[in-house]
Protein backbone atom coordinates (compact mmCIF):
# COMPACT_ATOMS: atom_id res chain seq x y z
CA UNK A 1 0.00 0.00 0.00
CA UNK A 2 1.30 3.50 -0.86
CA UNK A 3 1.48 5.73 2.20
CA UNK A 4 2.66 9.08 0.80
CA UNK A 5 4.35 10.84 -2.09
CA UNK A 6 8.07 11.02 -1.33
CA UNK A 7 9.68 12.89 -4.22
CA UNK A 8 8.75 14.81 -7.33
CA UNK A 9 11.33 14.77 -10.10
CA UNK A 10 11.79 18.14 -11.78
CA UNK A 11 13.91 17.97 -14.94
CA UNK A 12 15.67 21.28 -15.55
CA UNK A 13 18.09 22.70 -18.10
CA UNK A 14 20.26 24.48 -15.50
CA UNK A 15 20.42 22.83 -12.09
CA UNK A 16 22.36 25.67 -10.44
CA UNK A 17 19.87 28.28 -11.68
CA UNK A 18 16.94 26.12 -10.55
CA UNK A 19 18.55 25.56 -7.13
CA UNK A 20 19.05 29.32 -6.71
CA UNK A 21 15.46 30.05 -7.73
CA UNK A 22 13.90 27.57 -5.32
CA UNK A 23 16.18 28.41 -2.38
CA UNK A 24 16.94 32.12 -2.74
CA UNK A 25 13.58 33.32 -4.08
CA UNK A 26 11.13 30.79 -2.64
CA UNK A 27 12.93 29.96 0.61
CA UNK A 28 13.24 26.20 0.10
CA UNK A 29 16.06 24.34 1.85
CA UNK A 30 18.67 22.17 0.18
CA UNK A 31 18.25 18.74 1.72
CA UNK A 32 21.14 17.28 -0.26
CA UNK A 33 23.33 18.15 -3.24
CA UNK A 34 25.25 15.10 -4.40
CA UNK A 35 27.35 14.60 -7.53
CA UNK A 36 28.61 11.06 -8.11
CA UNK A 37 28.77 11.22 -11.89
CA UNK A 38 25.26 12.67 -11.94
CA UNK A 39 24.28 15.64 -9.81
CA UNK A 40 21.11 15.20 -7.75
CA UNK A 41 19.80 18.21 -5.82
CA UNK A 42 17.02 17.54 -3.31
CA UNK A 43 15.06 20.52 -1.99
CA UNK A 44 11.99 21.03 0.21
CA UNK A 45 10.12 23.89 1.90
CA UNK A 46 11.54 22.66 5.22
CA UNK A 47 13.70 19.77 6.36
CA UNK A 48 10.60 18.21 7.93
CA UNK A 49 8.56 18.26 4.69
CA UNK A 50 7.34 14.82 3.72
CA UNK A 51 7.53 15.46 -0.03
CA UNK A 52 10.71 16.71 -1.66
CA UNK A 53 11.58 18.02 -5.10
CA UNK A 54 14.58 16.54 -6.86
CA UNK A 55 16.24 18.75 -9.48
CA UNK A 56 17.69 16.60 -12.26
CA UNK A 57 19.70 17.61 -15.32
CA UNK A 58 17.22 17.18 -18.16
CA UNK A 59 19.85 16.44 -20.83
CA UNK A 60 21.56 13.73 -18.77
CA UNK A 61 18.26 12.03 -17.91
CA UNK A 62 17.17 12.18 -21.57
CA UNK A 63 20.43 10.54 -22.64
CA UNK A 64 20.08 7.78 -20.02
CA UNK A 65 16.33 7.18 -20.45
CA UNK A 66 14.99 8.66 -23.70
CA UNK A 67 11.59 7.05 -23.10
CA UNK A 68 10.88 9.16 -19.99
CA UNK A 69 8.40 12.04 -20.08
CA UNK A 70 10.56 15.00 -19.06
CA UNK A 71 7.71 17.51 -18.99
CA UNK A 72 7.11 19.69 -15.97
CA UNK A 73 4.77 18.16 -13.40
CA UNK A 74 1.72 20.18 -12.42
CA UNK A 75 2.43 21.04 -8.78
CA UNK A 76 0.05 22.74 -6.34
CA UNK A 77 1.61 24.15 -3.19
CA UNK A 78 -0.22 25.25 -0.02
CA UNK A 79 0.28 28.49 1.90
CA UNK A 80 -1.44 29.92 4.96
CA UNK A 81 -1.15 33.59 3.95
CA UNK A 82 -1.54 33.71 0.19
CA UNK A 83 -1.97 37.49 -0.10
CA UNK A 84 1.36 38.19 1.64
CA UNK A 85 3.15 35.46 -0.33
CA UNK A 86 1.77 36.85 -3.60
CA UNK A 87 3.10 40.33 -2.80
CA UNK A 88 6.44 38.87 -1.67
CA UNK A 89 6.87 36.99 -4.95
CA UNK A 90 6.07 40.11 -6.97
CA UNK A 91 8.62 42.12 -4.93
CA UNK A 92 11.26 39.45 -5.64
CA UNK A 93 10.62 39.71 -9.39
CA UNK A 94 9.06 36.26 -9.69
CA UNK A 95 6.64 35.97 -12.60
CA UNK A 96 3.20 35.51 -11.05
CA UNK A 97 -0.25 35.16 -12.53
CA UNK A 98 -3.35 36.87 -11.25
CA UNK A 99 -4.52 36.11 -7.71
CA UNK A 100 -7.97 34.57 -8.29
CA UNK A 101 -10.80 33.15 -6.21
CA UNK A 102 -11.68 29.57 -7.13
CA UNK A 103 -14.42 27.36 -5.63
CA UNK A 104 -11.75 25.75 -3.42
CA UNK A 105 -10.14 29.08 -2.37
CA UNK A 106 -7.67 31.70 -3.56
CA UNK A 107 -4.90 30.63 -5.94
CA UNK A 108 -2.14 32.06 -8.11
CA UNK A 109 0.50 30.59 -10.36
CA UNK A 110 4.18 31.46 -10.69
CA UNK A 111 7.00 30.43 -12.97
CA UNK A 112 10.66 29.69 -12.57
CA UNK A 113 13.41 31.06 -14.83
CA UNK A 114 12.84 28.24 -17.34
CA UNK A 115 9.16 29.14 -17.77
CA UNK A 116 7.80 26.19 -15.78
CA UNK A 117 4.51 27.12 -14.09
CA UNK A 118 3.37 26.03 -10.66
CA UNK A 119 0.41 27.02 -8.47
CA UNK A 120 -0.16 27.97 -4.83
CA UNK A 121 -3.47 27.91 -2.99
CA UNK A 122 -4.46 29.00 0.48
CA UNK A 123 -4.82 26.09 2.89
Wavefront OBJ file of the C-alpha trace (Angstrom):
o trace
v 0.000 0.000 0.000
v 1.295 3.501 -0.855
v 1.485 5.733 2.202
v 2.664 9.075 0.803
v 4.353 10.840 -2.091
v 8.075 11.017 -1.326
v 9.683 12.887 -4.215
v 8.750 14.808 -7.327
v 11.333 14.770 -10.102
v 11.785 18.142 -11.785
v 13.906 17.971 -14.937
v 15.671 21.285 -15.554
v 18.092 22.703 -18.096
v 20.257 24.478 -15.502
v 20.424 22.834 -12.091
v 22.363 25.668 -10.441
v 19.873 28.282 -11.678
v 16.945 26.115 -10.547
v 18.549 25.561 -7.135
v 19.054 29.319 -6.714
v 15.456 30.052 -7.728
v 13.900 27.571 -5.319
v 16.181 28.408 -2.384
v 16.938 32.122 -2.741
v 13.579 33.318 -4.078
v 11.127 30.791 -2.639
v 12.930 29.965 0.608
v 13.243 26.204 0.101
v 16.056 24.341 1.853
v 18.674 22.171 0.181
v 18.253 18.743 1.723
v 21.144 17.278 -0.255
v 23.332 18.150 -3.237
v 25.251 15.100 -4.398
v 27.355 14.597 -7.526
v 28.613 11.062 -8.113
v 28.769 11.224 -11.886
v 25.261 12.671 -11.940
v 24.282 15.641 -9.812
v 21.111 15.205 -7.754
v 19.802 18.213 -5.822
v 17.020 17.537 -3.315
v 15.057 20.523 -1.986
v 11.993 21.027 0.214
v 10.122 23.893 1.897
v 11.544 22.658 5.221
v 13.704 19.771 6.357
v 10.596 18.215 7.933
v 8.561 18.262 4.693
v 7.342 14.820 3.718
v 7.531 15.462 -0.033
v 10.705 16.706 -1.664
v 11.582 18.021 -5.098
v 14.578 16.537 -6.864
v 16.245 18.752 -9.477
v 17.695 16.603 -12.264
v 19.698 17.611 -15.322
v 17.215 17.181 -18.165
v 19.854 16.441 -20.831
v 21.555 13.726 -18.767
v 18.262 12.033 -17.913
v 17.165 12.177 -21.573
v 20.430 10.538 -22.643
v 20.080 7.783 -20.016
v 16.330 7.182 -20.445
v 14.992 8.658 -23.700
v 11.588 7.045 -23.096
v 10.876 9.165 -19.992
v 8.403 12.040 -20.080
v 10.561 14.998 -19.063
v 7.708 17.510 -18.990
v 7.106 19.695 -15.970
v 4.768 18.156 -13.398
v 1.720 20.179 -12.416
v 2.427 21.039 -8.782
v 0.052 22.735 -6.336
v 1.607 24.147 -3.186
v -0.221 25.254 -0.023
v 0.280 28.489 1.901
v -1.437 29.917 4.964
v -1.150 33.589 3.954
v -1.536 33.706 0.193
v -1.973 37.486 -0.099
v 1.357 38.187 1.641
v 3.145 35.462 -0.332
v 1.768 36.854 -3.600
v 3.101 40.333 -2.795
v 6.440 38.874 -1.666
v 6.869 36.988 -4.950
v 6.070 40.113 -6.968
v 8.616 42.116 -4.926
v 11.256 39.450 -5.638
v 10.622 39.707 -9.387
v 9.064 36.262 -9.687
v 6.637 35.974 -12.602
v 3.201 35.508 -11.052
v -0.254 35.155 -12.531
v -3.354 36.868 -11.252
v -4.520 36.110 -7.705
v -7.969 34.574 -8.285
v -10.798 33.147 -6.213
v -11.678 29.571 -7.131
v -14.415 27.358 -5.635
v -11.749 25.754 -3.415
v -10.140 29.083 -2.371
v -7.667 31.705 -3.561
v -4.903 30.629 -5.940
v -2.141 32.060 -8.109
v 0.502 30.592 -10.358
v 4.181 31.457 -10.686
v 6.996 30.435 -12.972
v 10.662 29.686 -12.566
v 13.412 31.062 -14.828
v 12.836 28.240 -17.345
v 9.156 29.142 -17.766
v 7.800 26.186 -15.782
v 4.510 27.120 -14.090
v 3.372 26.026 -10.656
v 0.414 27.017 -8.471
v -0.160 27.970 -4.835
v -3.470 27.907 -2.991
v -4.456 28.999 0.477
v -4.823 26.087 2.886
l 1 2 3 4 5 6 7 8 9 10 11 12 13 14 15 16 17 18 19 20 21 22 23 24 25 26 27 28 29 30 31 32 33 34 35 36 37 38 39 40 41 42 43 44 45 46 47 48 49 50 51 52 53 54 55 56 57 58 59 60 61 62 63 64 65 66 67 68 69 70 71 72 73 74 75 76 77 78 79 80 81 82 83 84 85 86 87 88 89 90 91 92 93 94 95 96 97 98 99 100 101 102 103 104 105 106 107 108 109 110 111 112 113 114 115 116 117 118 119 120 121 122 123
